[in-house]
Amino acid sequence: MNTHICSWWQCLRKVWSEGIALIESILDPRPVPEEIVEQLDLHAALHQAIRQLPLRFRPIVHLRCFRQLTFSEIGRMLNMPETTVKTYFYRSLPRLRRALMSSAHVAAVS
């Protein structure tokens, strides 16, 4: 009987230690502080780049990038045809890229 208890205890300890190792090996999905700071910096750089766009492009880019609205939703909100919204958005992309590439933060990260 004593041997049975010892083998049960050893089995329990093995399962416990392997379970702890398994739990410790699971990655934490939350970003680490450095990633949070980097995301905030990129967010600020994108806002700065949007402020450099012509006035007619700004609300469209903001609604698309930050509110993640569809082109038709943006068109309804701004009383514009969906095709105009798409045109303005896609015309703004090269300007955004230039503004972001000239920003010191994005250049340092790339």
Secondary structure, 3 states (H helix, E strand, C coil): CHHHHHHHHHHHHHHHHHHHHHHHHCCCCCCCHHHHHHHHHHHHHHHHHHHCCCCCCHHHHHHHHCCCCCHHHHHHHHCCCHHHHHHHHHHHHHHHHHHHHHCHHHHHHC
